[in-house]
Amino acid sequence: MKTHAIHWKSRVTGTLGTGTKLFEREEAEHLAAELNERFPDIDHKAVLHAPGPVEPAVSEPVTPLKE
């Protein structure tokens, strides 16, 4: 199941982020290791993807019922 993303942080600037593409755990770990070899100034890690908070839907105002 695709549940992991690649989190990265630049060792030079401190900039960080998390990718949006999901991978299976083993695939993400392999990719992070490969990226760390290719780009030594950036630290890559496979992380469990946690989606951001969902904003509640805006609802229409309720009209009170007449008695």
Secondary structure, 3 states (H helix, E strand, C coil): CCCEEEEEEECCCCCEEECCCCECHHHHHHHHHHHHHHCCCEEEEEEECCCCCCCCCCCCCCCCCCC
